[in-house]
Amino acid sequence: MKMVNLTINNVKVSVEENTTILKAAKKFNMNIPTLCYYEDLDIKSDCRVCVVEVEGKKGLVSSCSTPVVEGMVVNTNSPRVLNARKTIVELILSNHDTNCTTCVKNLRCELQTLARTLGIDENRFPSVFEKCEIDEGNPSIQRNPNLCIKCGRCVDVCNNVQGTSVLAILGRGHNVKVSAVFDEKLSDNFCTFCGQCASVCPVGAITEKDDTDIVWRALTDPKKHVIVQVAPAVRVSLGEEVGQKVGTIVTGKMVAAMKILGFDQVFDTDFAADLTIIEEGNELIQRVTNGGVLPMMTSCCPGWINYAETRYPDILDHISSCKSPQQMFGALAKSYYPKKTGIDPKDIFVVSVMPCTAKKYEAKREEMRVDENSPDVDAVLTTRELGKMIKQMGIDFENLDEKPFDSPFGITTGAAAIFGTTGGVMEAAIRTVYEVVNKKPLEGLDFKELRGLKGIKEAEINLGGKMVKVAVAHTLSMAKILCDQVRNGTSPYAFIEIMTCLGGCIGGGGQPYGTSNTVRQERINSTYSLDASMSLRKSHENPEVIALYKDYLKEPLGKLSHHLLHTHYHDRSSKV
Amino acid sequence: MNEMKLISKRFGKINPLSIDEYIKFDGYKNLKKALSMEKIEIIDEVQKSYLRGRGGAGFPTSIKMMGLAKESNKEKFIICNADEGEPGNFKDRYLMENDPHQIIEGMIIVAFATGGTKGIIYVRGEYQKSISLLKWSIDEARKFGYLGKNILGSKFSFDIEVRSGAGSYVCGEEFALIESLEGKPGRTRVKPPFPTQSGINNKPTLINNVETFSTIPTIIEIGGANFSKIGTPSSTGTKLISLSGNVKHKGVFEIPFGVSIRDVIYELGGGIENDRKIKLVQLGGACGPIIPEYMLDMIIDFDRFEEFESKTGAGAIIVIDERFDIFTILLKVVRFFQHESCGKCTPCREGHIQLGNLIEKFIERKAMMQDIVSLESLARVIHQASLCGLGQTSPTAIISSLRYFRDDYIDRIEHPKRG
């Protein structure tokens, strides 16, 4: 690689060619403030906050987009630069609802931080802000245009990472706004509610719909028996919300914190993930042996289900009829659990903590009700919302003593732990399907070719003497490639795992802010280390799952399973 | 002084609908000559001519041509930017309506020299007459074998299509124009890469103004060296000037670079209506500087204009006489850019509305000294930190007015109740 020599703030540095000024400066411990820039996303160069002075250039250049050249002399903090930067932020604030104390992003807003860093204690420009309507028309995502600073990150994620093109920049000039296309509501526009827009929004313009109040109300209602389930991907990310290092595994402290919050029982969604593998694995075996529709596609991810129902209604019979682990748990919590404990199901309030915003939508679906008058999962919190409640309660998280999950949904396997990362469901399924079909133990449980951040991954397994191809895709733009093959009848696979978010659930739309590929990789590493550390690593070896079948469900894909654990999908492509 | 008619020589002399009349008046002669030359020779001639882009920025045309020529892509686009939307500019319309074949001939020569495979003329949507004339002329040129496969029996094939936008000023900015051609909203892109590296559909693309392409046949005819003797050392050849405002004879005039603004106004334009005094002259268009009467002896020249931290613009001269208020003019300019900003970058999107509010304070005589400071600071930030040419040039009028008409500002502050 060719090196380029340049001077940044009188420091002589040498960096690889094609490096941007921003990255070059960062490499030498000089951070240039940014706003629209987001690691791993496209360079937009819209906000102009990162402008710097380059000797010989009359104007200022945006450091995020300008590559270094030999002999360049850069000043990142000259009076001219500082004045421009300050003016730009003042201009943004002049068209922004600056009622910061009542903003959901107060104290974690990138614009607020920037204004403080730049020392803006007075705005020279009068406010030209005009209030507009908030889009609250769905259970997952709230879009408040009054806080939008038109940085374009959300539009970039929606168009270029997910390929869903729900969000767009509309209008021009001062009247530019970010909205769902045709200025409609998200719910009218094929939005999958993946929440990736919310996870990259630097301000409070796009957030998950906050359900913490509903949960607090249930927790303080003496008549309610409130139980909670926690998804696999939350335990490797919640730490970031409470000041721990990225990738810290906080399972035991998390359970302890939730006990303090007042949950009567703290259960593990991993249990339902193991159950999913039994049902889904058997469904796959049945499809393969009975000449059913193949490839079979996973059904755990609600963003993917929304995508398929609105964009690929013709391939819905490829999707496993299994409910997601969240909803399998919900159904059992409102049927098996009351039977076992003697508590009236009407008094049971089920909360789930998910890395996901689409789960909020999933829980509200009509199909997800054992009792048609109330949902199986009453409220869904994101990882961020759980973090918020822990802070509201004033819990000293770091010093908590670790606690185990409660029974009967507390024992889990490594197979369930890896559900939270791309490739994990597939790997877990293979571990079980292989042993059920081949009737011998699988040697080597780690499927390295299915791990990591590559967009589409493939593997081959031997099932009853036949080599079968499987594939894994994450992000909807990658899913599209596999879906098109399925639609055209050219898919070479027997089983396909699809996760909406980059990296799988560990990169979900409800995860702590600041998720980048580096952060994703840390969370993935922790997930696999959890798996490796567990004594049970195959779903069909989970003793509580075995007991559940023995006591209640009787057999996989049986009558009760079908009633409680399976669902059906609808063509929603014309509901626009 | 008189006009020097090189590219406007056929104006009014031929029927623009008739390719026969164009051919009789030396038309397509230079294309034949170019086809007999080596490609690099043509670029050499353009380089020797020191032709600079006539759309406003004055970028050397030969550098763009060399940039495109060295790209190895099979598909290369030649775009003629005819999205003339700068207030005060109408010379491209004259070229399209009076001599459409000259533009087509220039584009074919440039395409031949650079390996261009596909031409597009992007015409301002409001210019319906230009659009139909160009379409007609392209069909005619195709019938005569100047466009299409194997032009004039050579191995070279090239064709041109006319496209237009939906009426947005910023689509004259090269990347906004490319986005518009791709069917997207007209918003600029981040550079680099530049269009010659990655333009329409990420293919190498050369974009030049109507007048630039119209000048190419003349350069082939008289040679680059001879062309460079016309005008001044830094600004060679002739320039079409759109003269408007309170002058007796408004219109398009072709002059060699180096002529003074006063000569254009008084000798070609016949002076001011009713012999009133000049309050100000805006150069280049809405994005150009505002100068007072005592500066009219300055010559029209790219380098001379850079002193205003501005470019020559597309060659407009807008004359405003003493009856008009400078702040009303400035407000119109600012509100125009506020309306036409694409909204992508912060300084341009949010800055213009604030500039307008500050100017309004002076109109209402409510301004204070601090407002001059704010106005100057904000105008400079928009100028220096905006993403594309629109925001980088839009505050020129305000910046120059603060330099040459500061007394007017002070007067409004010191006499808040007068008037």
Interface residues (C-beta under 8 A of the other chain):
Chain A: I43 K44 S45 D46 C47 R48 V49 V51 K58 G59 L60 S62 S65 P67 R80 N83 A84 T87 I88 L91 I92 S94 N95 R124 F125 P126 V128 K150 G152 I169 G171 R172 G173 H174 N175 V176
Chain B: S168 V170 P185 G186 R187 V190 K191 P192 E309 Q338 H339 E340 S341 C342 G343 K344 C345 T346 P347 R349 E350 G351 H352 I353 Q354 N357 S374 S377 L378 V381 H383 Q384 A385 S386 L387 Q392
